[in-house]
């Protein structure tokens, strides 16, 4: 399991006083209201940024950080990821998982045979779609629904699936 979870990406600056617009990579952007800080991936290190103010604009979050008071201090971090430690993450409901925990997971068929590796998760309006790299079938898209995803075991890093008609 990853020790850090990505919560957003800095898209651009907002104004000249050091605020940034962040595209949230979390299902609940309001969670930024509860965060005291984020970790900025500068490309060389993780830098702690204490959150001073949070606002929302359309589908973006506008953040103001302590000690960053002009555009020049933050502009160089456009496109950089914002992370939080796992212990700061929200509690998940049963059958909910962090994408970071699913990536790289071994995908097994109902009979226990290996089908492939989960490479990515595509978020759609109705349900997520798991992108699996299968040795035999190439890239396979599996809907993240109970009829298809039978079991997810974070501890063993495996997922058991049922291949519904028409998926291959």
NUPARO-977106 format. One record per residue: x, z, y of N, C-alpha, C in turn; residue number from 1; residue in one letter. Coordinates in Angstrom, 3 decimals. Atoms other than C-alpha are relative to their C-alpha. Layout:
ATOM    n.east      n.up   n.north   ca.east     ca.up  ca.north    c.east      c.up   c.north  num  residuo
ATOM         X         Z         Y         X         Z         Y         X         Z         Y  NUM        A
...
END
This chain:
ATOM    n.east      n.up   n.north   ca.east     ca.up  ca.north    c.east      c.up   c.north  num  residuo
ATOM     0.839     0.000    -1.185     0.000     0.000     0.000     0.880     0.000     1.243    1        X
ATOM    -0.717     0.063    -1.265     1.116    -0.742     3.501    -0.111     1.335     0.736    2        X
ATOM     0.030    -1.228    -0.792     2.057     2.227     5.703    -0.637    -0.226     1.362    3        X
ATOM     0.574     0.349    -1.300     0.855     0.386     8.820    -1.129    -0.999    -0.188    4        X
ATOM     1.120     0.938     0.023    -2.379    -1.474     9.487    -0.101    -0.682     1.355    5        X
ATOM     0.111     0.761    -1.245    -2.741    -4.236    12.055    -1.395     0.179     0.585    6        X
ATOM     1.292    -0.182    -0.661    -5.486    -3.537    14.600    -0.264    -1.043     1.077    7        X
ATOM     0.229     1.007    -1.027    -4.949    -6.359    17.077     1.238    -0.811     0.312    8        X
ATOM    -1.069     0.884    -0.462    -2.876    -9.081    18.688    -0.156    -0.150     1.510    9        X
ATOM     0.044     0.198    -1.449    -1.992    -9.236    22.386    -0.137    -1.491     0.262   10        X
ATOM     0.216     1.420    -0.268    -3.428   -12.540    23.591     0.570    -0.416     1.345   11        X
ATOM    -0.478     0.333    -1.338    -2.575   -12.456    27.287    -0.053     1.249     0.871   12        X
ATOM     0.085    -1.109    -0.947    -2.172   -10.228    30.301    -1.351    -0.054     0.702   13        X
ATOM     1.251    -0.074    -0.757    -5.121    -9.102    32.413     0.336     0.628     1.346   14        X
ATOM    -0.371    -0.503    -1.320    -4.458    -8.778    36.126     1.503     0.167     0.122   15        X
ATOM    -1.434    -0.157    -0.266    -1.108    -7.726    37.556     0.483     1.436    -0.212   16        X
ATOM    -0.355    -1.414     0.137    -1.140    -3.989    36.762     0.377     0.409    -1.428   17        X
ATOM    -0.502    -0.319     1.331     0.067    -4.237    33.161    -1.042     0.098    -1.095   18        X
ATOM     1.021    -0.006     1.049    -3.236    -4.500    31.302     0.160    -1.237    -0.877   19        X
ATOM    -0.051     1.135     0.917    -3.496    -6.764    28.261    -1.354    -0.204    -0.661   20        X
ATOM     1.165     0.331     0.812    -6.274    -8.556    26.448     0.480    -0.050    -1.442   21        X
ATOM    -0.370    -0.103     1.410    -6.184    -7.849    22.730    -1.117    -0.577    -0.851   22        X
ATOM     0.964     0.477     0.988    -7.888    -9.793    19.965     0.012     1.012    -1.143   23        X
ATOM     0.008    -1.024     1.049    -9.002    -7.046    17.565    -0.044    -0.620    -1.394   24        X
ATOM     0.009     0.458     1.393    -8.263    -7.584    13.878    -0.671     1.043    -0.882   25        X
ATOM     0.768    -1.020     0.696   -10.564    -4.755    12.899    -1.472    -0.365     0.100   26        X
ATOM     1.437     0.282    -0.020   -14.252    -4.982    12.046    -0.719     0.755     1.111   27        X
ATOM     0.636    -0.841    -1.010   -14.996    -2.313    14.645     0.922     0.166     1.205   28        X
ATOM    -0.861    -0.101    -1.179   -13.298    -2.955    18.009    -0.153     1.325     0.751   29        X
ATOM     0.232    -1.274    -0.680   -14.850     0.287    19.317     0.976     1.077    -0.464   30        X
ATOM    -0.954    -0.973     0.519   -12.265     2.105    17.197     1.151     0.226     0.972   31        X
ATOM    -1.064    -0.172    -0.990    -9.798     1.541    20.064    -0.287     1.193     0.911   32        X
ATOM     0.372    -1.149    -0.829   -11.736     4.216    21.978     0.521     1.309    -0.588   33        X
ATOM    -0.456    -1.217     0.683   -10.568     6.790    19.407     1.512     0.065    -0.181   34        X
ATOM    -1.452     0.028     0.202    -6.917     5.735    19.316     0.735     0.594     1.197   35        X
ATOM    -0.850    -0.535    -1.063    -4.327     7.671    21.302     1.159    -0.948     0.301   36        X
ATOM    -1.137     0.901    -0.163    -1.609     5.084    20.745    -0.069    -1.125    -1.019   37        X
ATOM    -0.220     1.081     0.959    -0.662     1.839    19.019     1.501    -0.228    -0.087   38        X
ATOM    -1.404     0.368     0.157     2.655     0.537    17.742     0.123    -1.495     0.247   39        X
ATOM    -0.217     1.397    -0.370     3.805    -2.714    19.336     1.183    -0.548    -0.779   40        X
ATOM    -1.089     0.688     0.687     5.859    -5.063    17.182     0.693    -0.882     1.028   41        X
ATOM    -0.711     0.744    -1.045     8.428    -6.260    19.732     0.788    -1.172    -0.571   42        X
ATOM    -0.833     1.008     0.644    10.114    -8.530    17.200     1.304     0.602    -0.487   43        X
ATOM    -1.223    -0.698     0.398    13.029    -6.099    16.917    -0.291     1.394    -0.531   44        X
ATOM     0.336    -1.374     0.363    11.320    -2.742    16.543    -1.480     0.242     0.238   45        X
ATOM     1.356    -0.436    -0.317     8.025    -0.910    16.659     0.094     0.976     1.161   46        X
ATOM    -0.034    -0.827    -1.207     7.433     0.589    20.097    -1.347     0.694     0.165   47        X
ATOM     1.236    -0.761    -0.200     4.871     3.345    20.590    -0.489    -0.210     1.429   48        X
ATOM     0.641     0.145    -1.304     2.469     2.611    23.439    -1.214     0.922     0.038   49        X
ATOM     1.124    -0.919    -0.154     0.174     5.429    24.533    -1.097    -0.681     0.807   50        X
ATOM     1.135     0.674    -0.631    -3.279     4.153    25.461    -0.545     0.863     1.129   51        X
ATOM     0.509    -0.694    -1.189    -4.417     5.104    28.958    -1.473    -0.321     0.234   52        X
ATOM     1.371     0.422    -0.268    -7.642     3.100    29.192    -0.388    -1.133    -0.949   53        X
ATOM     0.541     1.031     0.889    -9.856     0.918    26.979    -1.271    -0.549     0.626   54        X
ATOM     1.224     0.676    -0.449   -12.434    -1.637    28.120    -0.252    -1.165    -0.944   55        X
ATOM     0.356     1.124     0.862   -14.247    -4.466    26.393    -0.459    -1.167     0.857   56        X
ATOM     0.394     1.218    -0.699   -14.696    -8.058    27.543    -0.234    -1.081    -1.049   57        X
ATOM     0.395     0.973     1.026   -16.586   -10.514    25.339     0.472     0.496    -1.364   58        X
ATOM    -0.474    -0.424     1.326   -14.841   -10.392    21.946     1.397     0.623     0.051   59        X
ATOM    -1.347    -0.547    -0.167   -11.639    -8.872    23.356    -0.036     1.455     0.449   60        X
ATOM    -0.191    -1.363    -0.481   -10.365    -5.377    24.081     1.051    -0.065     1.101   61        X
ATOM    -0.983    -0.061    -1.085    -8.595    -4.735    27.393     0.628     1.389    -0.037   62        X
ATOM    -0.720    -1.269     0.110    -5.926    -2.053    27.063     0.947     0.187     1.171   63        X
ATOM    -0.983    -0.422    -0.999    -3.914    -0.200    29.690     0.843     1.072    -0.668   64        X
ATOM    -0.918    -0.935     0.638    -0.836     1.658    28.473     0.698     0.875     1.036   65        X
ATOM    -0.777    -0.895    -0.865     0.919     4.677    30.005     1.383    -0.595     0.235   66        X
ATOM    -1.355     0.429    -0.319     4.120     3.694    31.809     0.189    -1.497     0.142   67        X
ATOM    -0.092     1.450    -0.204     3.354    -0.030    31.934    -0.944    -0.327     1.153   68        X
ATOM     0.805     0.114    -1.211     2.213    -0.688    35.467     0.081    -1.344     0.699   69        X
ATOM     0.052     1.338    -0.588     2.967    -4.315    36.169     0.125    -1.061    -1.076   70        X
ATOM     0.102     1.120     0.936     2.562    -7.672    34.520     1.342    -0.330    -0.656   71        X
ATOM    -1.318     0.362     0.527     6.317    -8.192    34.063     0.428     0.880    -1.173   72        X
ATOM    -0.380    -0.921     1.071     6.613    -5.161    31.772    -0.639    -0.352    -1.338   73        X
ATOM     0.761     0.243     1.231     4.119    -6.492    29.224    -0.123    -1.481    -0.347   74        X
ATOM     0.215     1.438     0.200     3.972   -10.290    29.645     0.801    -0.575    -1.166   75        X
ATOM    -0.868     0.522     1.065     6.834   -10.876    27.203    -0.529     0.295    -1.404   76        X
ATOM     0.534    -0.369     1.309     4.735    -9.373    24.399    -1.271    -0.753    -0.376   77        X
ATOM     1.153     0.836     0.378     1.996   -12.028    24.370     0.205    -0.510    -1.422   78        X
ATOM    -0.076     0.475     1.378     1.224   -12.957    20.769     0.532     1.028    -0.986   79        X
ATOM    -0.551    -1.046     0.876     2.676    -9.715    19.395    -1.111     0.855    -0.599   80        X
ATOM     0.977    -0.802     0.733     0.855    -7.543    16.873     0.030     1.461     0.433   81        X
ATOM     0.140    -1.436    -0.224    -0.430    -4.013    17.433    -0.391     0.650    -1.321   82        X
ATOM     0.174    -0.674     1.284    -0.341    -1.593    14.507    -0.339     1.467     0.208   83        X
ATOM     0.182    -1.448     0.031    -1.409     1.936    13.642     0.488     0.503    -1.358   84        X
ATOM    -0.337    -0.575     1.304    -0.145     4.271    10.921    -1.262     0.140    -0.849   85        X
ATOM     1.145    -0.089     0.912    -2.410     4.358     7.866    -0.779     1.306     0.195   86        X
ATOM     0.721    -1.273    -0.149    -3.211     8.026     8.498    -0.918     0.029     1.229   87        X
ATOM     0.881     0.109    -1.170    -4.835     6.995    11.812    -1.195    -0.919    -0.275   88        X
ATOM     1.049     0.972     0.335    -7.094     4.494    10.043    -1.335     0.693    -0.251   89        X
ATOM     1.334    -0.515     0.256   -10.822     4.937     9.719    -0.238     0.111    -1.501   90        X
ATOM     0.395    -0.142     1.398   -12.290     6.144     6.450    -0.850    -1.202    -0.401   91        X
ATOM     0.766     1.138     0.497   -13.686     3.313     4.358    -1.104     0.472    -0.930   92        X
ATOM     1.073    -0.267     0.951   -16.942     3.289     2.452     0.438    -0.475    -1.381   93        X
ATOM    -0.276     0.470     1.352   -16.964     2.745    -1.297    -0.115    -1.522    -0.013   94        X
ATOM    -0.045     1.463     0.104   -16.175    -0.895    -2.150     0.414    -0.677     1.303   95        X
ATOM    -0.615     0.591    -1.187   -14.482    -1.437     1.236     1.506     0.184    -0.129   96        X
ATOM    -1.452    -0.033     0.147   -10.777    -2.232     1.422     0.648    -0.569     1.247   97        X
ATOM    -0.783     0.606    -1.065    -8.145    -2.947     4.011     0.601    -1.289    -0.538   98        X
ATOM    -0.534     1.298     0.409    -7.061    -6.582     3.864     1.456     0.140    -0.433   99        X
ATOM    -1.419    -0.187     0.336    -3.427    -5.443     3.819     0.184     0.496    -1.432  100        X
ATOM    -0.096    -0.507     1.370    -4.124    -3.685     0.502    -0.356    -1.055    -1.038  101        X
ATOM     0.423     1.045     0.938    -5.635    -6.810    -1.063     1.038    -1.117    -0.146  102        X
ATOM    -0.960     1.106     0.024    -2.914    -9.308    -0.164     1.073     0.231    -1.058  103        X
ATOM    -0.999    -0.085     1.063    -0.586   -10.021    -3.077    -0.538     0.574    -1.300  104        X
ATOM     0.611    -0.605     1.180    -3.013    -8.476    -5.557    -0.088    -1.010    -1.142  105        X
ATOM     0.132     0.843     1.185    -2.983    -9.859    -9.120    -1.489    -0.144    -0.309  106        X
ATOM     1.410     0.273     0.287    -6.330   -11.514    -9.900    -0.138    -0.315    -1.484  107        X
ATOM     0.230     0.150     1.435    -7.565   -11.214   -13.490    -1.414    -0.498    -0.253  108        X
ATOM     1.335     0.405     0.435   -10.475   -12.849   -15.275    -0.621     1.132    -0.817  109        X
ATOM     0.730    -1.029     0.752   -13.106   -10.815   -17.124     0.651     0.339    -1.335  110        X
ATOM    -0.626    -0.232     1.306   -11.218   -11.238   -20.403     1.399     0.622     0.113  111        X
ATOM    -1.300    -0.621    -0.221    -8.081    -9.709   -18.829     1.134    -0.976     0.209  112        X
ATOM    -1.060     0.991    -0.207    -6.156   -12.975   -18.568     0.284    -0.156     1.494  113        X
ATOM    -0.405     0.127    -1.396    -4.214   -13.592   -15.381    -0.502    -1.318     0.574  114        X
ATOM     0.541     1.187    -0.660    -5.892   -16.022   -12.988     0.880    -0.453     1.158  115        X
ATOM    -0.820     0.368    -1.147    -3.653   -15.901    -9.917     0.320     1.199     0.877  116        X
ATOM    -0.376    -1.020    -0.972    -2.603   -13.986    -6.807    -0.812    -0.191     1.267  117        X
ATOM     0.764     0.078    -1.245    -4.723   -13.162    -3.764     0.970    -0.205     1.158  118        X
ATOM    -0.939     0.359    -1.061    -2.951   -14.852    -0.853    -0.517     0.295     1.397  119        X
ATOM     0.547    -0.197    -1.340    -5.341   -14.449     2.073    -1.475     0.347    -0.097  120        X
ATOM     1.424    -0.307    -0.098    -8.781   -13.313     3.174    -0.543    -0.729     1.219  121        X
ATOM     0.654     0.733    -1.078   -11.007   -15.576     5.237    -1.289     0.750     0.341  122        X
ATOM     1.194    -0.725    -0.419   -13.607   -13.721     7.264    -1.032    -0.998     0.508  123        X
ATOM     1.083     0.895    -0.403   -16.868   -15.638     7.511    -1.162     0.852     0.489  124        X
ATOM     1.147    -0.746    -0.504   -20.215   -14.661     8.963    -0.717     0.794    -1.070  125        X
ATOM     0.793    -0.641     1.050   -21.920   -13.825     5.685     0.824     0.998    -0.813  126        X
ATOM    -0.863    -0.854     0.817   -19.128   -12.410     3.509     1.421    -0.536     0.072  127        X
ATOM    -1.386     0.452     0.045   -15.368   -12.550     3.204     0.184    -0.960    -1.167  128        X
ATOM    -0.367     0.914     1.076   -13.783   -15.246     1.062     1.465     0.267    -0.331  129        X
ATOM    -1.358    -0.255     0.450   -10.684   -14.467    -0.998     0.653    -1.316    -0.397  130        X
ATOM    -0.756     1.206     0.322    -8.092   -17.231    -1.179     1.032     0.382    -1.061  131        X
ATOM    -0.837    -0.342     1.154    -6.408   -17.089    -4.574     0.872    -1.195    -0.357  132        X
ATOM    -0.937     1.022     0.461    -3.314   -19.047    -5.585     0.044     0.088    -1.522  133        X
ATOM     0.078     0.026     1.455    -3.964   -19.982    -9.217     1.000    -1.016    -0.539  134        X
ATOM    -0.988     0.901     0.598    -1.193   -21.497   -11.339    -0.695    -1.221    -0.592  135        X
ATOM     0.706     1.074     0.695    -3.697   -23.571   -13.281    -0.875    -0.857     0.913  136        X
ATOM     0.995     0.708    -0.814    -6.149   -24.522   -10.510     0.392    -0.183     1.464  137        X
ATOM    -0.403     0.092    -1.402    -4.174   -24.368    -7.243    -0.740     1.038     0.836  138        X
ATOM     0.699    -0.931    -0.882    -5.961   -22.769    -4.293    -1.481     0.066    -0.358  139        X
ATOM     1.399    -0.214     0.370    -9.321   -21.285    -5.266    -0.612     0.981     0.994  140        X
ATOM     0.714    -0.868    -0.935   -11.844   -19.761    -2.850    -1.062     0.787    -0.759  141        X
ATOM     0.952    -0.866     0.693   -13.776   -16.790    -4.218    -0.794     0.808     1.020  142        X
ATOM     0.794    -0.808    -0.927   -16.691   -15.245    -2.321     0.120     1.484    -0.356  143        X
ATOM    -0.130    -1.443     0.232   -16.285   -11.485    -1.910    -1.387     0.622    -0.123  144        X
ATOM     1.328    -0.538     0.291   -19.648   -10.653    -3.444     0.047     0.665    -1.370  145        X
ATOM    -0.015    -0.782     1.245   -20.504    -8.281    -6.303    -0.108    -0.857    -1.249  146        X
ATOM     0.155     0.873     1.163   -21.456   -11.142    -8.625     1.316    -0.657    -0.400  147        X
ATOM    -1.276     0.673     0.248   -17.938   -12.555    -8.333     1.162     0.994    -0.137  148        X
ATOM    -1.081    -0.986     0.021   -15.643    -9.590    -7.611    -0.495     1.213    -0.778  149        X
ATOM     0.505    -1.047     0.886   -16.181    -7.194   -10.498     0.673     1.348     0.218  150        X
ATOM    -0.725    -1.254    -0.159   -13.479    -4.622    -9.824     1.234    -0.220     0.862  151        X
ATOM    -1.230    -0.008    -0.790   -10.725    -3.870    -7.318     0.671     1.340    -0.258  152        X
ATOM    -0.745    -1.220     0.294    -8.061    -1.371    -8.333     1.268     0.014     0.854  153        X
ATOM    -1.127    -0.072    -0.932    -5.730    -0.529    -5.462     1.231     0.594    -0.688  154        X
ATOM    -1.120    -0.687     0.668    -3.590     1.738    -7.675     0.819    -0.945    -0.872  155        X
ATOM    -0.718     0.927     0.880    -2.727    -1.014   -10.181     0.216    -1.360     0.655  156        X
ATOM    -0.142     1.243    -0.764    -2.870    -3.770    -7.538    -0.613    -1.193    -0.740  157        X
ATOM     0.684     1.072     0.727    -5.356    -5.796    -9.596    -1.461    -0.114     0.425  158        X
ATOM     1.398     0.313    -0.280    -8.722    -7.427    -9.034    -0.532    -0.776    -1.198  159        X
ATOM     0.629     0.714     1.111   -11.048    -8.533   -11.836    -1.170    -0.796     0.549  160        X
ATOM     1.023     0.888    -0.559   -13.287   -11.509   -11.106    -0.779    -0.715    -1.096  161        X
ATOM     0.841     0.859     0.828   -16.093   -13.493   -12.663    -0.058    -1.344     0.716  162        X
ATOM     0.037     1.331    -0.611   -15.782   -17.230   -12.022    -1.401    -0.576    -0.148  163        X
ATOM     1.359     0.527     0.002   -19.269   -18.313   -11.087     0.040    -1.518    -0.126  164        X
ATOM     0.086     1.452     0.142   -20.391   -21.858   -11.856     0.244    -0.673     1.345  165        X
ATOM    -0.248     0.786    -1.201   -19.094   -24.372    -9.342     1.177     0.453     0.842  166        X
ATOM    -1.130    -0.483    -0.797   -16.124   -22.351    -8.075     1.291    -0.763    -0.274  167        X
ATOM    -1.225     0.755     0.323   -13.504   -24.503    -9.827    -0.236    -1.486     0.119  168        X
END
